């Protein structure tokens, strides 16, 4: 391969990456406008939170895949990322599991009355 052909191939490769970055940037801007537009609809809170989280996950995935170059990384990086996501989901699930007194926390019997503490000034 000649120097001119190698330079031409390298320039075409750079142009391809720049187009991808511009496309991702435009997608992020559109999703930002979608987020703002959805906030103006005054949706019920559960639906609004769900839509906002979906948009945030898509935006975060675009940033991680293209700007952090995770889309072209090796399997080890994906394994570490998967373990991180698993721990994150487990930590988010912990309050849900323990909500309403949880499974492991015994309730105090309702017939037991606790006497108020004696005042030291009596």
VMD Tcl script that builds the backbone (N, CA, C; Angstrom):
set m [mol new atoms 366]
animate dup $m
set s [atomselect $m all]
$s set {name element resname resid chain x y z} {
  {N N UNK 1 A 0.851 -1.165 0.000}
  {CA C UNK 1 A 0.000 0.000 0.000}
  {C C UNK 1 A 0.899 1.230 0.000}
  {N N UNK 2 A 0.585 2.158 -0.850}
  {CA C UNK 2 A 1.388 3.385 -0.932}
  {C C UNK 2 A 1.008 4.335 0.193}
  {N N UNK 3 A 1.871 5.331 0.380}
  {CA C UNK 3 A 1.602 6.315 1.433}
  {C C UNK 3 A 0.324 7.081 1.156}
  {N N UNK 4 A 0.075 7.380 -0.116}
  {CA C UNK 4 A -1.133 8.131 -0.467}
  {C C UNK 4 A -2.388 7.305 -0.190}
  {N N UNK 5 A -2.334 6.017 -0.520}
  {CA C UNK 5 A -3.494 5.148 -0.297}
  {C C UNK 5 A -3.738 4.956 1.201}
  {N N UNK 6 A -2.650 4.830 1.971}
  {CA C UNK 6 A -2.797 4.661 3.424}
  {C C UNK 6 A -3.380 5.919 4.044}
  {N N UNK 7 A -2.913 7.081 3.606}
  {CA C UNK 7 A -3.434 8.345 4.131}
  {C C UNK 7 A -4.896 8.520 3.761}
  {N N UNK 8 A -5.245 8.117 2.530}
  {CA C UNK 8 A -6.632 8.220 2.083}
  {C C UNK 8 A -7.535 7.304 2.910}
  {N N UNK 9 A -7.042 6.085 3.170}
  {CA C UNK 9 A -7.817 5.136 3.980}
  {C C UNK 9 A -7.969 5.668 5.408}
  {N N UNK 10 A -6.906 6.234 5.961}
  {CA C UNK 10 A -6.940 6.789 7.316}
  {C C UNK 10 A -7.908 7.972 7.391}
  {N N UNK 11 A -7.915 8.824 6.378}
  {CA C UNK 11 A -8.827 9.976 6.357}
  {C C UNK 11 A -10.280 9.504 6.264}
  {N N UNK 12 A -10.527 8.472 5.467}
  {CA C UNK 12 A -11.885 7.942 5.348}
  {C C UNK 12 A -12.339 7.334 6.675}
  {N N UNK 13 A -11.403 6.690 7.383}
  {CA C UNK 13 A -11.729 6.101 8.679}
  {C C UNK 13 A -12.067 7.192 9.699}
  {N N UNK 14 A -11.307 8.268 9.683}
  {CA C UNK 14 A -11.581 9.391 10.585}
  {C C UNK 14 A -12.925 10.028 10.246}
  {N N UNK 15 A -13.211 10.203 8.955}
  {CA C UNK 15 A -14.506 10.763 8.548}
  {C C UNK 15 A -15.665 9.901 9.036}
  {N N UNK 16 A -15.486 8.588 8.977}
  {CA C UNK 16 A -16.532 7.669 9.437}
  {C C UNK 16 A -16.782 7.862 10.934}
  {N N UNK 17 A -15.713 7.954 11.720}
  {CA C UNK 17 A -15.863 8.142 13.164}
  {C C UNK 17 A -16.481 9.497 13.492}
  {N N UNK 18 A -16.091 10.529 12.770}
  {CA C UNK 18 A -16.660 11.858 13.010}
  {C C UNK 18 A -18.153 11.850 12.710}
  {N N UNK 19 A -18.559 11.188 11.628}
  {CA C UNK 19 A -19.995 11.089 11.307}
  {C C UNK 19 A -20.748 10.366 12.414}
  {N N UNK 20 A -20.159 9.310 12.954}
  {CA C UNK 20 A -20.809 8.570 14.046}
  {C C UNK 20 A -20.955 9.465 15.267}
  {N N UNK 21 A -19.884 10.204 15.620}
  {CA C UNK 21 A -19.950 11.086 16.784}
  {C C UNK 21 A -20.989 12.185 16.598}
  {N N UNK 22 A -21.070 12.728 15.417}
  {CA C UNK 22 A -22.068 13.772 15.145}
  {C C UNK 22 A -23.476 13.191 15.242}
  {N N UNK 23 A -23.671 11.989 14.703}
  {CA C UNK 23 A -24.983 11.330 14.769}
  {C C UNK 23 A -25.383 11.078 16.222}
  {N N UNK 24 A -24.441 10.597 17.032}
  {CA C UNK 24 A -24.732 10.344 18.442}
  {C C UNK 24 A -25.036 11.659 19.164}
  {N N UNK 25 A -24.281 12.708 18.850}
  {CA C UNK 25 A -24.529 14.014 19.457}
  {C C UNK 25 A -25.934 14.510 19.115}
  {N N UNK 26 A -26.326 14.380 17.858}
  {CA C UNK 26 A -27.668 14.811 17.446}
  {C C UNK 26 A -28.728 13.976 18.160}
  {N N UNK 27 A -28.496 12.665 18.283}
  {CA C UNK 27 A -29.447 11.807 18.995}
  {C C UNK 27 A -29.572 12.224 20.457}
  {N N UNK 28 A -28.445 12.564 21.087}
  {CA C UNK 28 A -28.484 13.015 22.478}
  {C C UNK 28 A -29.245 14.332 22.606}
  {N N UNK 29 A -29.057 15.231 21.665}
  {CA C UNK 29 A -29.790 16.502 21.701}
  {C C UNK 29 A -31.291 16.277 21.520}
  {N N UNK 30 A -31.651 15.402 20.577}
  {CA C UNK 30 A -33.070 15.100 20.354}
  {C C UNK 30 A -33.679 14.485 21.610}
  {N N UNK 31 A -32.951 13.553 22.232}
  {CA C UNK 31 A -33.470 12.925 23.449}
  {C C UNK 31 A -33.573 13.924 24.601}
  {N N UNK 32 A -32.689 14.912 24.640}
  {CA C UNK 32 A -32.797 15.967 25.649}
  {C C UNK 32 A -34.061 16.788 25.424}
  {N N UNK 33 A -34.345 17.119 24.165}
  {CA C UNK 33 A -35.577 17.846 23.853}
  {C C UNK 33 A -36.804 16.997 24.168}
  {N N UNK 34 A -36.721 15.685 23.929}
  {CA C UNK 34 A -37.826 14.784 24.266}
  {C C UNK 34 A -38.062 14.798 25.772}
  {N N UNK 35 A -36.991 14.776 26.552}
  {CA C UNK 35 A -37.118 14.821 28.013}
  {C C UNK 35 A -37.821 16.099 28.464}
  {N N UNK 36 A -37.411 17.221 27.904}
  {CA C UNK 36 A -38.037 18.496 28.273}
  {C C UNK 36 A -39.496 18.524 27.820}
  {N N UNK 37 A -39.772 18.022 26.612}
  {CA C UNK 37 A -41.144 18.012 26.097}
  {C C UNK 37 A -42.046 17.129 26.961}
  {N N UNK 38 A -41.528 15.994 27.392}
  {CA C UNK 38 A -42.329 15.087 28.223}
  {C C UNK 38 A -42.645 15.740 29.562}
  {N N UNK 39 A -41.715 16.541 30.079}
  {CA C UNK 39 A -41.980 17.200 31.363}
  {C C UNK 39 A -43.105 18.223 31.247}
  {N N UNK 40 A -43.369 18.708 30.059}
  {CA C UNK 40 A -44.437 19.696 29.850}
  {C C UNK 40 A -45.822 19.051 29.724}
  {N N UNK 41 A -45.885 17.720 29.540}
  {CA C UNK 41 A -47.168 17.042 29.346}
  {C C UNK 41 A -47.928 16.811 30.643}
  {N N UNK 42 A -47.283 16.963 31.790}
  {CA C UNK 42 A -47.896 16.744 33.097}
  {C C UNK 42 A -48.538 15.354 33.172}
  {N N UNK 43 A -47.733 14.348 32.854}
  {CA C UNK 43 A -48.177 12.959 32.932}
  {C C UNK 43 A -48.274 12.522 34.389}
  {N N UNK 44 A -49.015 11.447 34.658}
  {CA C UNK 44 A -49.007 10.892 36.019}
  {C C UNK 44 A -47.564 10.530 36.406}
  {N N UNK 45 A -47.258 10.656 37.682}
  {CA C UNK 45 A -45.882 10.498 38.148}
  {C C UNK 45 A -45.260 9.157 37.755}
  {N N UNK 46 A -45.943 8.005 37.937}
  {CA C UNK 46 A -45.290 6.744 37.558}
  {C C UNK 46 A -44.936 6.683 36.066}
  {N N UNK 47 A -45.819 7.178 35.219}
  {CA C UNK 47 A -45.553 7.160 33.778}
  {C C UNK 47 A -44.430 8.129 33.444}
  {N N UNK 48 A -44.442 9.307 34.043}
  {CA C UNK 48 A -43.396 10.294 33.780}
  {C C UNK 48 A -42.031 9.780 34.216}
  {N N UNK 49 A -41.971 9.135 35.379}
  {CA C UNK 49 A -40.698 8.595 35.858}
  {C C UNK 49 A -40.224 7.462 34.944}
  {N N UNK 50 A -41.134 6.614 34.515}
  {CA C UNK 50 A -40.771 5.510 33.630}
  {C C UNK 50 A -40.215 6.032 32.308}
  {N N UNK 51 A -40.902 6.979 31.709}
  {CA C UNK 51 A -40.442 7.541 30.435}
  {C C UNK 51 A -39.101 8.245 30.622}
  {N N UNK 52 A -38.950 8.989 31.707}
  {CA C UNK 52 A -37.693 9.689 31.957}
  {C C UNK 52 A -36.540 8.701 32.149}
  {N N UNK 53 A -36.799 7.604 32.851}
  {CA C UNK 53 A -35.752 6.598 33.040}
  {C C UNK 53 A -35.391 5.903 31.740}
  {N N UNK 54 A -36.375 5.628 30.901}
  {CA C UNK 54 A -36.082 5.000 29.610}
  {C C UNK 54 A -35.214 5.926 28.753}
  {N N UNK 55 A -35.576 7.198 28.702}
  {CA C UNK 55 A -34.784 8.163 27.932}
  {C C UNK 55 A -33.383 8.277 28.519}
  {N N UNK 56 A -33.270 8.298 29.838}
  {CA C UNK 56 A -31.959 8.396 30.485}
  {C C UNK 56 A -31.094 7.172 30.212}
  {N N UNK 57 A -31.706 5.993 30.204}
  {CA C UNK 57 A -30.948 4.771 29.909}
  {C C UNK 57 A -30.452 4.792 28.470}
  {N N UNK 58 A -31.287 5.224 27.544}
  {CA C UNK 58 A -30.864 5.297 26.140}
  {C C UNK 58 A -29.720 6.305 25.994}
  {N N UNK 59 A -29.859 7.474 26.620}
  {CA C UNK 59 A -28.803 8.485 26.537}
  {C C UNK 59 A -27.509 7.989 27.185}
  {N N UNK 60 A -27.618 7.367 28.339}
  {CA C UNK 60 A -26.430 6.823 29.004}
  {C C UNK 60 A -25.764 5.731 28.190}
  {N N UNK 61 A -26.578 4.899 27.546}
  {CA C UNK 61 A -26.023 3.845 26.701}
  {C C UNK 61 A -25.283 4.424 25.499}
  {N N UNK 62 A -25.848 5.465 24.899}
  {CA C UNK 62 A -25.157 6.105 23.775}
  {C C UNK 62 A -23.816 6.687 24.205}
  {N N UNK 63 A -23.804 7.360 25.342}
  {CA C UNK 63 A -22.551 7.946 25.830}
  {C C UNK 63 A -21.537 6.852 26.143}
  {N N UNK 64 A -21.968 5.809 26.851}
  {CA C UNK 64 A -21.045 4.735 27.218}
  {C C UNK 64 A -20.529 3.992 25.985}
  {N N UNK 65 A -21.404 3.718 25.045}
  {CA C UNK 65 A -20.994 2.941 23.870}
  {C C UNK 65 A -20.075 3.717 22.930}
  {N N UNK 66 A -20.401 4.958 22.657}
  {CA C UNK 66 A -19.656 5.680 21.630}
  {C C UNK 66 A -18.593 6.620 22.183}
  {N N UNK 67 A -18.914 7.423 23.183}
  {CA C UNK 67 A -17.929 8.371 23.683}
  {C C UNK 67 A -16.935 7.710 24.634}
  {N N UNK 68 A -17.356 6.633 25.311}
  {CA C UNK 68 A -16.435 5.897 26.173}
  {C C UNK 68 A -15.875 4.669 25.453}
  {N N UNK 69 A -16.252 4.464 24.211}
  {CA C UNK 69 A -15.727 3.411 23.325}
  {C C UNK 69 A -15.984 1.994 23.847}
  {N N UNK 70 A -17.059 1.799 24.607}
  {CA C UNK 70 A -17.373 0.455 25.099}
  {C C UNK 70 A -17.935 -0.438 24.011}
  {N N UNK 71 A -18.389 0.156 22.919}
  {CA C UNK 71 A -18.972 -0.644 21.843}
  {C C UNK 71 A -17.911 -1.481 21.128}
  {N N UNK 72 A -16.654 -1.082 21.232}
  {CA C UNK 72 A -15.591 -1.818 20.538}
  {C C UNK 72 A -14.629 -2.497 21.511}
  {N N UNK 73 A -15.000 -2.620 22.770}
  {CA C UNK 73 A -14.101 -3.208 23.766}
  {C C UNK 73 A -14.207 -4.730 23.770}
  {N N UNK 74 A -13.308 -5.336 24.490}
  {CA C UNK 74 A -13.226 -6.793 24.580}
  {C C UNK 74 A -14.275 -7.345 25.542}
  {N N UNK 75 A -14.378 -8.656 25.562}
  {CA C UNK 75 A -15.371 -9.331 26.396}
  {C C UNK 75 A -15.135 -9.102 27.890}
  {N N UNK 76 A -13.907 -8.926 28.311}
  {CA C UNK 76 A -13.628 -8.696 29.720}
  {C C UNK 76 A -14.274 -7.406 30.210}
  {N N UNK 77 A -14.238 -6.367 29.381}
  {CA C UNK 77 A -14.860 -5.102 29.758}
  {C C UNK 77 A -16.365 -5.296 29.906}
  {N N UNK 78 A -16.960 -6.058 28.976}
  {CA C UNK 78 A -18.396 -6.328 29.077}
  {C C UNK 78 A -18.715 -7.131 30.329}
  {N N UNK 79 A -17.858 -8.074 30.684}
  {CA C UNK 79 A -18.097 -8.868 31.892}
  {C C UNK 79 A -18.057 -7.984 33.131}
  {N N UNK 80 A -17.082 -7.089 33.207}
  {CA C UNK 80 A -16.988 -6.177 34.350}
  {C C UNK 80 A -18.205 -5.256 34.377}
  {N N UNK 81 A -18.609 -4.767 33.219}
  {CA C UNK 81 A -19.784 -3.910 33.144}
  {C C UNK 81 A -21.040 -4.670 33.568}
  {N N UNK 82 A -21.163 -5.912 33.159}
  {CA C UNK 82 A -22.322 -6.725 33.528}
  {C C UNK 82 A -22.374 -6.965 35.036}
  {N N UNK 83 A -21.229 -7.251 35.655}
  {CA C UNK 83 A -21.185 -7.446 37.107}
  {C C UNK 83 A -21.576 -6.151 37.818}
  {N N UNK 84 A -21.092 -5.020 37.312}
  {CA C UNK 84 A -21.440 -3.728 37.905}
  {C C UNK 84 A -22.946 -3.488 37.826}
  {N N UNK 85 A -23.536 -3.769 36.678}
  {CA C UNK 85 A -24.980 -3.586 36.507}
  {C C UNK 85 A -25.745 -4.533 37.438}
  {N N UNK 86 A -25.265 -5.757 37.585}
  {CA C UNK 86 A -25.939 -6.717 38.469}
  {C C UNK 86 A -25.926 -6.227 39.918}
  {N N UNK 87 A -24.784 -5.733 40.379}
  {CA C UNK 87 A -24.717 -5.200 41.743}
  {C C UNK 87 A -25.585 -3.955 41.886}
  {N N UNK 88 A -25.609 -3.111 40.875}
  {CA C UNK 88 A -26.436 -1.907 40.913}
  {C C UNK 88 A -27.915 -2.279 41.030}
  {N N UNK 89 A -28.352 -3.238 40.225}
  {CA C UNK 89 A -29.748 -3.685 40.280}
  {C C UNK 89 A -30.049 -4.311 41.639}
  {N N UNK 90 A -29.100 -5.071 42.178}
  {CA C UNK 90 A -29.311 -5.678 43.499}
  {C C UNK 90 A -29.454 -4.606 44.573}
  {N N UNK 91 A -28.640 -3.561 44.495}
  {CA C UNK 91 A -28.747 -2.478 45.478}
  {C C UNK 91 A -30.054 -1.712 45.327}
  {N N UNK 92 A -30.530 -1.548 44.098}
  {CA C UNK 92 A -31.815 -0.887 43.904}
  {C C UNK 92 A -32.970 -1.759 44.373}
  {N N UNK 93 A -32.812 -3.067 44.266}
  {CA C UNK 93 A -33.879 -3.988 44.663}
  {C C UNK 93 A -33.956 -4.152 46.177}
  {N N UNK 94 A -32.879 -3.853 46.875}
  {CA C UNK 94 A -32.858 -4.055 48.321}
  {C C UNK 94 A -33.966 -3.296 49.056}
  {N N UNK 95 A -34.194 -2.015 48.791}
  {CA C UNK 95 A -35.305 -1.340 49.479}
  {C C UNK 95 A -36.671 -1.916 49.103}
  {N N UNK 96 A -36.812 -2.397 47.876}
  {CA C UNK 96 A -38.088 -2.982 47.465}
  {C C UNK 96 A -38.355 -4.264 48.247}
  {N N UNK 97 A -37.303 -5.047 48.429}
  {CA C UNK 97 A -37.453 -6.316 49.156}
  {C C UNK 97 A -37.763 -6.062 50.622}
  {N N UNK 98 A -37.137 -5.054 51.205}
  {CA C UNK 98 A -37.323 -4.802 52.630}
  {C C UNK 98 A -38.437 -3.813 52.918}
  {N N UNK 99 A -39.185 -3.412 51.930}
  {CA C UNK 99 A -40.301 -2.485 52.121}
  {C C UNK 99 A -41.392 -3.153 52.946}
  {N N UNK 100 A -42.110 -2.360 53.709}
  {CA C UNK 100 A -43.210 -2.862 54.545}
  {C C UNK 100 A -42.695 -3.882 55.559}
  {N N UNK 101 A -41.665 -3.528 56.281}
  {CA C UNK 101 A -41.069 -4.305 57.356}
  {C C UNK 101 A -40.240 -5.481 56.862}
  {N N UNK 102 A -40.133 -5.706 55.594}
  {CA C UNK 102 A -39.223 -6.712 55.052}
  {C C UNK 102 A -39.569 -8.140 55.431}
  {N N UNK 103 A -38.757 -9.044 54.958}
  {CA C UNK 103 A -38.947 -10.458 55.228}
  {C C UNK 103 A -38.185 -10.912 56.467}
  {N N UNK 104 A -37.104 -10.197 56.811}
  {CA C UNK 104 A -36.219 -10.664 57.867}
  {C C UNK 104 A -36.406 -9.916 59.175}
  {N N UNK 105 A -37.185 -8.864 59.186}
  {CA C UNK 105 A -37.342 -8.060 60.396}
  {C C UNK 105 A -38.655 -8.455 61.058}
  {N N UNK 106 A -38.590 -9.083 62.228}
  {CA C UNK 106 A -39.845 -9.492 62.879}
  {C C UNK 106 A -40.585 -8.275 63.436}
  {N N UNK 107 A -41.882 -8.332 63.373}
  {CA C UNK 107 A -42.706 -7.264 63.931}
  {C C UNK 107 A -42.836 -7.464 65.433}
  {N N UNK 108 A -42.941 -6.359 66.144}
  {CA C UNK 108 A -43.176 -6.447 67.582}
  {C C UNK 108 A -44.613 -6.901 67.803}
  {N N UNK 109 A -44.830 -7.771 68.770}
  {CA C UNK 109 A -46.205 -8.199 69.039}
  {C C UNK 109 A -47.073 -6.997 69.405}
  {N N UNK 110 A -48.299 -7.007 68.925}
  {CA C UNK 110 A -49.172 -5.854 69.147}
  {C C UNK 110 A -49.718 -5.795 70.568}
  {N N UNK 111 A -49.679 -6.909 71.328}
  {CA C UNK 111 A -50.220 -6.893 72.678}
  {C C UNK 111 A -49.184 -6.478 73.723}
  {N N UNK 112 A -47.950 -6.231 73.320}
  {CA C UNK 112 A -46.904 -5.813 74.242}
  {C C UNK 112 A -46.867 -4.302 74.261}
  {N N UNK 113 A -47.014 -3.733 75.455}
  {CA C UNK 113 A -46.958 -2.285 75.604}
  {C C UNK 113 A -45.658 -1.925 76.310}
  {N N UNK 114 A -44.952 -1.002 75.741}
  {CA C UNK 114 A -43.687 -0.585 76.323}
  {C C UNK 114 A -43.944 0.587 77.249}
  {N N UNK 115 A -43.493 0.458 78.486}
  {CA C UNK 115 A -43.699 1.519 79.466}
  {C C UNK 115 A -42.779 2.672 79.168}
  {N N UNK 116 A -43.241 3.898 79.381}
  {CA C UNK 116 A -42.357 5.036 79.138}
  {C C UNK 116 A -41.185 5.030 80.102}
  {N N UNK 117 A -40.075 5.559 79.667}
  {CA C UNK 117 A -38.878 5.593 80.512}
  {C C UNK 117 A -39.109 6.544 81.675}
  {N N UNK 118 A -38.561 6.174 82.806}
  {CA C UNK 118 A -38.707 7.011 84.020}
  {C C UNK 118 A -37.832 8.234 83.897}
  {N N UNK 119 A -38.368 9.348 84.305}
  {CA C UNK 119 A -37.619 10.583 84.275}
  {C C UNK 119 A -36.625 10.615 85.414}
  {N N UNK 120 A -35.399 11.056 85.211}
  {CA C UNK 120 A -34.417 11.082 86.299}
  {C C UNK 120 A -34.746 12.134 87.350}
  {N N UNK 121 A -35.691 13.046 87.100}
  {CA C UNK 121 A -36.016 14.118 88.031}
  {C C UNK 121 A -37.202 13.766 88.924}
  {N N UNK 122 A -37.654 12.552 88.912}
  {CA C UNK 122 A -38.808 12.176 89.728}
  {C C UNK 122 A -38.410 11.691 91.080}
}
mol reanalyze $m
mol bondsrecalc $m
mol representation Tube
mol addrep $m
